[in-house]
Amino acid sequence: MACDIWLVPLVDVLCHAPENPFRDDLDVYNAALVAHGLPEVPVYRYMPGLSGDVEPVAAFDYDSLHFLRRAYLLQLTGFDVAPVDELGSDYEQLLEMFEGPAEQSHLVWHFDHAGAYVPVDFATPLVDETLLAAGGPLGSAHGLLRELQVVAPALGIDPAAPPMPTRPLAPTDLEQPFNPPLDDLGPFARERHAWAGLHAAAVRSLGQGSMIVFA
Protein backbone atom coordinates (compact mmCIF):
# COMPACT_ATOMS: atom_id res chain seq x y z
CA MET A 1 0.00 0.00 0.00
CA ALA A 2 1.40 3.35 -1.05
CA CYS A 3 1.38 6.81 0.47
CA ASP A 4 1.90 10.30 -0.93
CA ILE A 5 3.09 13.11 1.34
CA TRP A 6 1.55 16.49 0.56
CA LEU A 7 2.56 19.95 1.70
CA VAL A 8 -0.28 22.39 2.39
CA PRO A 9 0.94 26.00 2.67
CA LEU A 10 -0.53 27.78 5.69
CA VAL A 11 -1.20 31.03 3.87
CA ASP A 12 -4.11 33.40 4.30
CA VAL A 13 -5.51 33.03 0.79
CA LEU A 14 -6.01 29.31 1.43
CA CYS A 15 -6.69 29.13 5.17
CA HIS A 16 -9.21 32.00 5.17
CA ALA A 17 -10.99 30.98 1.97
CA PRO A 18 -14.58 29.75 2.49
CA GLU A 19 -13.93 26.82 0.14
CA ASN A 20 -10.74 25.75 1.93
CA PRO A 21 -10.93 21.91 1.95
CA PHE A 22 -8.79 21.82 5.10
CA ARG A 23 -10.95 24.24 7.12
CA ASP A 24 -12.55 21.57 9.33
CA ASP A 25 -9.20 19.85 9.90
CA LEU A 26 -7.53 23.12 10.89
CA ASP A 27 -10.36 23.86 13.35
CA VAL A 28 -9.77 20.47 14.99
CA TYR A 29 -5.98 20.98 15.08
CA ASN A 30 -6.30 24.49 16.53
CA ALA A 31 -8.69 23.30 19.22
CA ALA A 32 -6.26 20.53 20.23
CA LEU A 33 -3.28 22.91 20.26
CA VAL A 34 -5.08 25.50 22.39
CA ALA A 35 -6.33 22.81 24.79
CA HIS A 36 -2.69 21.85 25.39
CA GLY A 37 -1.60 25.45 25.96
CA LEU A 38 0.00 25.80 22.54
CA PRO A 39 -0.39 28.45 19.84
CA GLU A 40 -2.72 27.81 16.95
CA VAL A 41 -1.41 26.75 13.55
CA PRO A 42 0.39 29.78 12.12
CA VAL A 43 -1.11 31.48 9.07
CA TYR A 44 1.18 33.55 6.87
CA ARG A 45 0.56 36.27 4.31
CA TYR A 46 0.68 34.86 0.80
CA MET A 47 3.75 36.01 -1.12
CA PRO A 48 3.92 35.02 -4.80
CA GLY A 49 7.17 33.26 -5.58
CA LEU A 50 7.87 32.51 -1.91
CA SER A 51 4.73 30.75 -0.72
CA GLY A 52 4.43 27.21 -1.98
CA ASP A 53 1.49 25.39 -3.53
CA VAL A 54 -0.48 22.41 -2.31
CA GLU A 55 1.73 19.71 -3.78
CA PRO A 56 3.03 16.16 -3.28
CA VAL A 57 6.61 16.28 -1.99
CA ALA A 58 7.38 12.56 -1.77
CA ALA A 59 5.93 9.07 -1.95
CA PHE A 60 6.69 5.68 -0.44
CA ASP A 61 4.87 2.51 0.53
CA TYR A 62 3.62 1.87 4.04
CA ASP A 63 6.00 -1.04 4.56
CA SER A 64 8.96 1.31 4.06
CA LEU A 65 7.47 3.65 6.65
CA HIS A 66 7.14 0.79 9.13
CA PHE A 67 10.72 -0.33 8.42
CA LEU A 68 11.83 3.18 9.36
CA ARG A 69 9.68 3.22 12.49
CA ARG A 70 11.13 -0.15 13.49
CA ALA A 71 14.67 1.21 13.14
CA TYR A 72 13.84 4.27 15.23
CA LEU A 73 12.25 2.18 17.99
CA LEU A 74 15.23 -0.19 18.07
CA GLN A 75 17.60 2.73 18.52
CA LEU A 76 15.34 4.47 21.02
CA THR A 77 15.13 1.39 23.22
CA GLY A 78 18.83 0.49 23.06
CA PHE A 79 18.72 -2.44 20.66
CA ASP A 80 21.04 -2.88 17.69
CA VAL A 81 19.58 -1.44 14.50
CA ALA A 82 19.97 -4.37 12.13
CA PRO A 83 18.42 -4.58 8.65
CA VAL A 84 15.78 -7.17 7.84
CA ASP A 85 14.28 -8.34 4.55
CA GLU A 86 10.71 -8.17 5.79
CA LEU A 87 8.75 -7.00 8.78
CA GLY A 88 8.26 -9.81 11.24
CA SER A 89 6.86 -10.35 14.68
CA ASP A 90 9.75 -8.46 16.27
CA TYR A 91 8.25 -5.17 15.10
CA GLU A 92 4.88 -6.00 16.63
CA GLN A 93 6.64 -7.04 19.83
CA LEU A 94 8.55 -3.75 19.90
CA LEU A 95 5.29 -1.82 19.63
CA GLU A 96 3.76 -3.89 22.43
CA MET A 97 6.78 -3.84 24.73
CA PHE A 98 7.50 -0.15 24.28
CA GLU A 99 4.00 1.22 23.80
CA GLY A 100 4.76 4.26 25.96
CA PRO A 101 7.86 5.43 24.05
CA ALA A 102 6.11 4.64 20.75
CA GLU A 103 3.16 6.87 21.64
CA GLN A 104 5.54 9.72 22.52
CA SER A 105 7.22 9.59 19.10
CA HIS A 106 6.13 11.89 16.29
CA LEU A 107 7.56 9.44 13.77
CA VAL A 108 5.96 6.31 15.19
CA TRP A 109 2.67 7.48 16.68
CA HIS A 110 0.92 8.70 13.54
CA PHE A 111 -1.73 7.14 11.36
CA ASP A 112 -0.37 5.98 7.99
CA HIS A 113 -3.19 7.26 5.83
CA ALA A 114 -4.45 10.40 7.61
CA GLY A 115 -3.62 13.06 10.14
CA ALA A 116 -1.02 15.80 9.84
CA TYR A 117 2.19 17.34 11.08
CA VAL A 118 2.06 21.08 11.75
CA PRO A 119 4.91 23.62 12.10
CA VAL A 120 4.35 24.09 15.83
CA ASP A 121 6.91 22.73 18.30
CA PHE A 122 5.59 20.41 21.02
CA ALA A 123 7.17 17.48 22.80
CA THR A 124 4.84 14.56 22.06
CA PRO A 125 2.00 13.93 19.58
CA LEU A 126 -1.37 15.35 20.58
CA VAL A 127 -4.22 12.88 20.95
CA ASP A 128 -7.87 13.30 21.86
CA GLU A 129 -11.15 11.77 20.72
CA THR A 130 -11.81 14.50 18.16
CA LEU A 131 -8.36 14.15 16.61
CA LEU A 132 -8.68 10.36 16.43
CA ALA A 133 -12.07 10.69 14.75
CA ALA A 134 -10.67 13.27 12.31
CA GLY A 135 -7.63 11.27 11.24
CA GLY A 136 -5.31 10.44 14.10
CA PRO A 137 -2.70 11.99 16.39
CA LEU A 138 -1.40 15.45 15.51
CA GLY A 139 2.35 15.58 15.07
CA SER A 140 4.90 18.39 15.20
CA ALA A 141 7.11 18.93 12.16
CA HIS A 142 9.83 20.07 14.58
CA GLY A 143 9.55 16.83 16.54
CA LEU A 144 9.49 14.71 13.39
CA LEU A 145 12.66 16.39 12.10
CA ARG A 146 14.45 15.85 15.43
CA GLU A 147 13.64 12.14 15.43
CA LEU A 148 14.70 11.72 11.80
CA GLN A 149 18.03 13.31 12.64
CA VAL A 150 18.47 10.93 15.60
CA VAL A 151 17.96 7.76 13.56
CA ALA A 152 19.84 8.95 10.46
CA PRO A 153 23.37 7.75 11.43
CA ALA A 154 22.10 4.21 12.11
CA LEU A 155 20.85 4.11 8.52
CA GLY A 156 24.06 5.46 7.03
CA ILE A 157 22.56 8.89 6.39
CA ASP A 158 24.31 12.20 6.95
CA PRO A 159 21.53 14.67 7.89
CA ALA A 160 23.72 17.49 6.59
CA ALA A 161 23.69 15.87 3.12
CA PRO A 162 20.30 14.11 3.00
CA PRO A 163 19.27 11.85 0.12
CA MET A 164 16.74 13.27 -2.29
CA PRO A 165 13.15 12.04 -1.91
CA THR A 166 11.31 10.18 -4.63
CA ARG A 167 8.47 12.37 -5.84
CA PRO A 168 5.39 10.79 -7.42
CA LEU A 169 4.86 11.49 -11.10
CA ALA A 170 1.12 11.26 -10.44
CA PRO A 171 -1.06 10.61 -7.39
CA THR A 172 -0.29 7.14 -6.05
CA ASP A 173 -3.17 4.73 -5.68
CA LEU A 174 -3.61 3.29 -2.19
CA GLU A 175 -3.07 -0.30 -3.33
CA GLN A 176 -0.12 0.57 -5.56
CA PRO A 177 3.32 -0.52 -4.33
CA PHE A 178 6.03 2.11 -4.32
CA ASN A 179 9.44 0.51 -4.15
CA PRO A 180 12.74 2.10 -3.02
CA PRO A 181 14.82 3.81 -5.73
CA LEU A 182 16.78 1.32 -7.79
CA ASP A 183 20.02 3.23 -7.19
CA ASP A 184 19.84 2.52 -3.44
CA LEU A 185 20.62 -1.15 -2.96
CA GLY A 186 22.05 -0.89 0.54
CA PRO A 187 20.81 -2.90 3.53
CA PHE A 188 18.61 -0.02 4.73
CA ALA A 189 17.23 0.95 1.31
CA ARG A 190 13.59 0.99 2.38
CA GLU A 191 14.28 2.87 5.61
CA ARG A 192 16.33 5.45 3.70
CA HIS A 193 13.56 5.76 1.12
CA ALA A 194 10.94 6.67 3.74
CA TRP A 195 13.44 8.82 5.68
CA ALA A 196 14.22 10.93 2.62
CA GLY A 197 10.56 11.67 1.96
CA LEU A 198 9.71 12.58 5.54
CA HIS A 199 12.88 14.64 5.95
CA ALA A 200 12.19 16.68 2.81
CA ALA A 201 8.62 17.27 3.98
CA ALA A 202 9.68 18.32 7.49
CA VAL A 203 12.38 20.70 6.25
CA ARG A 204 10.02 22.37 3.81
CA SER A 205 7.20 22.45 6.36
CA LEU A 206 9.36 24.51 8.69
CA GLY A 207 11.02 26.54 5.97
CA GLN A 208 7.90 27.70 4.15
CA GLY A 209 5.21 27.34 6.82
CA SER A 210 3.26 24.32 5.58
CA MET A 211 1.54 21.39 7.21
CA ILE A 212 2.33 17.83 6.13
CA VAL A 213 -0.57 15.63 5.12
CA PHE A 214 -0.54 11.91 4.27
CA ALA A 215 -2.75 10.86 1.36
Stockholm file with secondary structure:
# STOCKHOLM 1.0

chainA/1-215         MACDIWLVPLVDVLCHAPENPFRDDLDVYNAALVAHGLPEVPVYRYMPGLSGDVEPVAAFDYDSLHFLRRAYLLQLTGFDVAPVDELGSDYEQLLEMFEGPAEQSHLVWHFDHAGAYVPVDFATPLVDETLLAAGGPLGSAHGLLRELQVVAPALGIDPAAPPMPTRPLAPTDLEQPFNPPLDDLGPFARERHAWAGLHAAAVRSLGQGSMIVFA
#=GR chainA/1-215 SS CEEEEEEEECBHHHHTCTTCTTHHHHHHHHHHHHHTTCCCCCCBCCCTTTSCCSEEEEEEEHHHHHHHHHHHHHHHTTCCCCCCSSCCHHHHHHHHHTHHHHHTCTTTSSCSSSCEEESCCCSSCBCCHHHHHHTSCEEEHHHHHHHHHHHGGGGTCCTTSCCCCCCCSSCCCTTCCCCCCTTCCSTTHHHHHHHHHHHHHHHHHHHHTEEEEEC
#=GC SS_cons         CEEEEEEEECBHHHHTCTTCTTHHHHHHHHHHHHHTTCCCCCCBCCCTTTSCCSEEEEEEEHHHHHHHHHHHHHHHTTCCCCCCSSCCHHHHHHHHHTHHHHHTCTTTSSCSSSCEEESCCCSSCBCCHHHHHHTSCEEEHHHHHHHHHHHGGGGTCCTTSCCCCCCCSSCCCTTCCCCCCTTCCSTTHHHHHHHHHHHHHHHHHHHHTEEEEEC
//
